[in-house]
Amino acid sequence: MSRPLSVVAPDWWDYTTLDRELIEDAAKLKAEDMLGLARPGFEVVFYDTLASLYLAEALEYIEAWTRATEEKPAGICGPIGPTEQLPLVAQLVNALEIDLRHACFWGMDEWYVDGKEVPTDHPLSFERADRELCFDLIRPELAMPEENLHFPKASNLEEYSAAFDSARCVVMQGGQGEAKHWAFNDPPRRQDPYTDAPPPPEEYLKLGARVVDLHPMTIMQNARISGRGKLSAVPTQALTVGPVETWKAERVSIWQVGKNGNSFGLRLATLMISKKIADSAVPTSLLSLHPNVRFNFYRHSIGTCDVGIR
């Protein structure tokens, strides 16, 4: 029997195609219930202030980089969204005088337009944001070598992916958007041979760094956050790290401030990962199959799923 059509985009899979009972179970969860969904391999952490959350996120960079040695380089794969942690990372490196010569960084995604990544002078360039908000602020004598900075580009996806084999990825950070993605691992299109059910998890997990078509939810979300609602300003494709590279990270750490998600989505992903309900219509749920995942929440963004006019 075919699953329901998406109420947002009928030609795509997304969480609106899930079983109604699962949706209702997620909506009923209270904040404290979410804390109780932690299990071995899945940690749930609450922060009471944004300051403590962004500092903790920045400290994961320091954790990863201080493990780097000449014999075993190490680093972190980091997102754009949120970005408030990035200047804190530079401040910590400078204050603690952390030598980054053997440290690594992977940018997790980038916009893709006209067959190539957007240039760094594009106003939405993720690489530009990483450099301006973090790496350009680090003292030159402590700076990471340019060859240890890995950004996904149309011409280097194989090299980018291979870099996860030449150094330890101690942490892969991320957020989760409206479509319940990490990086730009969006729900897939609803097309043959997956018109009745989405691709099985084992098929989705075979995907590596690649060019992706973005789910309409993702395009609308980014237009709201970065484009002031101007949909035509937001690319419809992107380059992204894939599950293949994600499973080479020792820990996946998802940061949820409340800007990029919603109260229901936060609950749904937490429940599905806790219960190991892996469904490619909800890509974040596939992290239930990763051995070490941490969900980090700003407590006051969790809200409720009560329906009503306010």
C-alpha positions as CSV (number, residue, x, y, z in Angstrom):
1,M,0.0,0.0,0.0
2,S,1.3,3.4,-1.0
3,R,2.1,5.9,1.8
4,P,0.2,9.3,1.8
5,L,1.3,12.1,-0.4
6,S,3.2,14.9,1.1
7,V,1.0,17.8,2.1
8,V,3.8,20.2,1.2
9,A,5.2,18.8,-2.1
10,P,3.5,15.7,-3.5
11,D,6.4,14.9,-5.8
12,W,8.7,14.6,-2.8
13,W,9.1,12.5,0.3
14,D,9.0,14.2,3.7
15,Y,7.8,13.7,7.3
16,T,4.2,14.5,6.4
17,T,4.1,11.0,4.7
18,L,4.7,9.2,8.0
19,D,2.2,7.1,9.9
20,R,-0.3,9.4,11.7
21,E,0.3,7.5,15.1
22,L,4.0,8.3,15.0
23,I,3.3,12.0,14.2
24,E,0.8,12.2,17.1
25,D,3.2,10.4,19.5
26,A,6.0,12.9,18.7
27,A,3.6,15.9,19.1
28,K,2.7,14.8,22.7
29,L,6.2,14.8,24.0
30,K,7.1,17.3,26.7
31,A,10.6,18.7,27.0
32,E,11.4,16.4,29.9
33,D,10.2,13.5,27.9
34,M,12.7,14.3,25.3
35,L,15.5,14.2,27.8
36,G,14.3,10.7,28.8
37,L,14.7,9.5,25.2
38,A,18.5,9.3,25.6
39,R,19.9,5.8,25.2
40,P,23.4,4.3,24.7
41,G,24.7,5.9,21.6
42,F,22.2,8.7,21.7
43,E,22.8,11.6,24.1
44,V,20.2,14.5,24.6
45,V,21.6,17.7,26.2
46,F,19.7,20.8,27.2
47,Y,21.2,24.3,27.6
48,D,19.4,27.0,29.6
49,T,21.1,30.0,27.9
50,L,22.2,30.7,24.3
51,A,25.6,31.7,25.6
52,S,26.2,28.3,27.2
53,L,25.0,26.6,24.1
54,Y,27.2,28.5,21.6
55,L,30.2,28.1,23.9
56,A,29.7,24.4,24.1
57,E,29.4,24.2,20.3
58,A,32.6,26.1,20.0
59,L,34.3,23.9,22.5
60,E,33.7,20.9,20.2
61,Y,36.1,22.5,17.7
62,I,38.7,22.8,20.4
63,E,38.1,19.2,21.5
64,A,38.7,18.0,18.0
65,W,41.7,20.2,17.1
66,T,43.5,19.5,20.4
67,R,43.5,15.8,19.5
68,A,45.5,16.4,16.3
69,T,49.0,15.2,16.0
70,E,51.6,15.1,13.2
71,E,51.1,11.4,12.9
72,K,47.3,11.5,13.2
73,P,45.7,14.8,12.0
74,A,42.2,15.4,13.4
75,G,39.4,17.9,13.0
76,I,35.8,18.7,12.8
77,C,33.2,19.0,10.0
78,G,31.2,22.1,10.7
79,P,28.0,23.8,9.5
80,I,26.8,27.2,8.6
81,G,23.7,27.4,10.8
82,P,24.1,28.4,13.5
83,T,27.1,30.7,13.0
84,E,27.3,32.4,16.4
85,Q,29.8,29.8,17.7
86,L,32.4,30.6,14.9
87,P,33.9,33.8,16.4
88,L,34.0,32.1,19.8
89,V,36.1,29.3,18.2
90,A,38.7,31.8,16.9
91,Q,38.7,33.6,20.3
92,L,39.4,30.3,22.1
93,V,42.2,29.3,19.7
94,N,43.9,32.7,20.2
95,A,43.4,32.9,24.0
96,L,44.6,29.3,24.5
97,E,47.3,29.6,21.9
98,I,46.3,26.3,20.1
99,D,48.6,25.5,17.3
100,L,46.4,24.3,14.4
101,R,49.2,23.1,12.1
102,H,48.0,19.5,12.3
103,A,44.3,20.2,12.7
104,C,41.6,19.9,9.9
105,F,38.3,21.4,9.0
106,W,35.6,20.2,6.6
107,G,32.9,22.6,5.5
108,M,29.8,20.4,5.3
109,D,28.0,22.0,2.3
110,E,27.8,24.8,-0.2
111,W,25.3,26.3,-2.7
112,Y,25.5,25.0,-6.3
113,V,24.6,27.2,-9.2
114,D,25.2,26.8,-13.0
115,G,27.2,23.7,-12.6
116,K,29.6,24.8,-9.9
117,E,29.8,26.0,-6.3
118,V,28.9,29.6,-5.7
119,P,32.1,31.8,-5.5
120,T,33.3,33.2,-2.1
121,D,32.1,36.7,-3.1
122,H,28.5,35.4,-3.3
123,P,26.5,36.8,-0.3
124,L,25.3,33.3,0.7
125,S,28.7,31.5,0.4
126,F,29.2,29.2,3.3
127,E,33.0,29.1,2.7
128,R,33.1,32.9,2.9
129,A,31.2,32.8,6.2
130,D,33.5,30.2,7.7
131,R,36.5,32.2,6.8
132,E,35.3,35.6,7.8
133,L,33.6,34.5,11.0
134,C,36.4,32.1,12.2
135,F,39.5,31.3,10.2
136,D,40.4,34.9,9.3
137,L,40.2,35.8,13.0
138,I,42.8,33.3,14.1
139,R,46.4,34.7,14.7
140,P,48.6,33.8,11.7
141,E,51.1,31.9,13.8
142,L,48.4,29.6,15.0
143,A,46.4,29.3,11.8
144,M,45.4,26.0,10.1
145,P,47.4,25.3,6.9
146,E,45.3,26.0,3.8
147,E,45.6,22.4,2.6
148,N,43.9,21.3,5.8
149,L,40.8,23.3,5.0
150,H,38.4,21.2,3.0
151,F,35.4,22.8,1.3
152,P,33.1,20.9,-1.1
153,K,33.5,22.1,-4.6
154,A,32.1,20.7,-7.9
155,S,35.6,19.9,-9.1
156,N,36.9,18.1,-5.9
157,L,34.2,15.9,-4.5
158,E,36.3,12.8,-4.6
159,E,39.2,14.5,-3.0
160,Y,36.9,16.1,-0.4
161,S,35.5,12.7,0.5
162,A,38.9,11.1,0.6
163,A,40.1,13.6,3.2
164,F,37.8,11.9,5.7
165,D,40.1,8.9,5.3
166,S,43.4,10.8,5.8
167,A,42.5,12.4,9.1
168,R,40.2,11.7,12.1
169,C,36.9,13.5,11.9
170,V,36.3,13.7,15.7
171,V,33.0,15.5,15.4
172,M,30.6,16.3,12.6
173,Q,28.3,19.1,13.7
174,G,25.1,20.1,12.1
175,G,21.6,21.5,12.5
176,Q,18.3,20.1,11.2
177,G,16.1,22.1,9.1
178,E,12.4,22.1,8.4
179,A,12.8,19.0,6.1
180,K,14.7,17.2,8.9
181,H,18.0,17.1,7.1
182,W,21.6,17.2,8.3
183,A,23.8,19.2,6.0
184,F,21.8,19.1,2.7
185,N,20.9,15.5,3.0
186,D,17.3,16.3,2.1
187,P,14.4,13.9,1.6
188,P,14.4,12.5,-1.9
189,R,12.0,13.0,-4.8
190,R,9.1,10.6,-5.0
191,Q,9.9,8.9,-8.2
192,D,10.5,5.4,-9.6
193,P,11.3,3.0,-8.2
194,Y,10.3,4.8,-4.9
195,T,6.8,6.0,-5.6
196,D,5.0,3.9,-3.0
197,A,7.7,4.0,-0.2
198,P,10.9,6.1,0.2
199,P,14.3,4.5,-0.5
200,P,15.3,2.0,2.2
201,P,17.8,3.3,4.7
202,E,20.6,1.1,3.4
203,E,20.2,2.7,0.0
204,Y,20.2,6.3,1.3
205,L,23.3,5.5,3.5
206,K,25.3,4.6,0.3
207,L,25.2,8.3,-0.7
208,G,28.5,10.2,-0.5
209,A,29.4,13.8,-1.1
210,R,27.4,14.9,-4.1
211,V,25.2,17.5,-5.8
212,V,21.6,17.5,-4.5
213,D,18.3,19.0,-5.5
214,L,16.8,20.7,-2.5
215,H,13.4,19.9,-1.1
216,P,10.9,22.8,-1.4
217,M,10.8,23.0,2.4
218,T,14.6,23.7,2.5
219,I,14.4,26.4,-0.2
220,M,11.6,28.2,1.6
221,Q,13.4,27.9,5.0
222,N,16.6,29.4,3.6
223,A,14.6,32.1,1.8
224,R,13.1,33.0,5.2
225,I,16.4,32.9,7.2
226,S,18.9,34.3,4.7
227,G,16.9,35.8,1.8
228,R,14.3,37.9,3.7
229,G,11.7,35.8,2.0
230,K,13.0,36.3,-1.5
231,L,12.8,32.8,-2.9
232,S,14.4,33.7,-6.2
233,A,17.6,34.6,-4.3
234,V,18.1,31.1,-2.9
235,P,19.7,28.3,-5.0
236,T,17.7,25.1,-5.6
237,Q,20.8,22.9,-5.6
238,A,23.7,22.4,-3.2
239,L,26.9,20.4,-2.6
240,T,26.8,18.3,0.5
241,V,28.7,15.9,2.7
242,G,26.9,12.6,2.5
243,P,26.1,9.7,4.8
244,V,29.3,7.9,3.7
245,E,31.4,10.7,5.1
246,T,29.1,11.1,8.1
247,W,29.7,7.5,9.2
248,K,33.4,8.2,9.3
249,A,32.9,10.8,12.0
250,E,33.4,9.6,15.5
251,R,30.4,11.6,16.8
252,V,27.6,13.4,15.1
253,S,26.5,16.5,17.1
254,I,23.3,18.3,16.1
255,W,22.7,21.8,17.5
256,Q,19.2,23.1,17.7
257,V,18.7,26.7,18.7
258,G,15.1,27.0,17.4
259,K,15.8,29.3,14.4
260,N,16.0,26.6,11.8
261,G,13.4,24.0,13.0
262,N,10.1,23.9,14.7
263,S,8.7,22.5,17.9
264,F,7.2,19.4,16.2
265,G,10.3,18.6,14.1
266,L,12.6,18.7,17.2
267,R,10.4,16.1,18.9
268,L,10.0,13.9,15.8
269,A,13.7,13.5,15.1
270,T,14.5,12.9,18.8
271,L,11.8,10.2,19.0
272,M,12.8,8.5,15.8
273,I,16.4,8.3,16.7
274,S,15.7,7.1,20.2
275,K,13.4,4.4,19.0
276,K,15.7,3.6,16.0
277,I,13.0,4.3,13.5
278,A,15.0,4.9,10.4
279,D,13.1,6.4,7.5
280,S,14.6,8.2,4.5
281,A,11.6,10.6,4.3
282,V,13.1,12.0,7.6
283,P,16.8,11.9,6.8
284,T,17.8,12.9,10.3
285,S,16.2,9.7,11.6
286,L,18.8,7.7,9.7
287,L,21.3,9.0,12.4
288,S,19.6,6.4,14.6
289,L,21.9,3.9,12.9
290,H,25.1,5.9,13.8
291,P,26.8,4.6,16.9
292,N,27.4,8.0,18.6
293,V,24.9,10.9,18.2
294,R,24.4,13.9,20.4
295,F,21.4,16.2,20.2
296,N,21.9,19.6,21.8
297,F,18.9,21.9,22.5
298,Y,18.3,25.4,23.7
299,R,15.7,24.5,26.3
300,H,13.6,27.6,25.7
301,S,13.2,26.9,22.0
302,I,11.5,23.6,22.5
303,G,8.1,25.1,23.0
304,T,5.0,22.9,22.7
305,C,2.9,21.4,19.8
306,D,-0.4,22.8,21.1
307,V,-2.4,24.0,18.1
308,G,-4.3,27.3,18.3
309,I,-4.5,30.9,17.3
310,R,-2.2,33.0,19.5
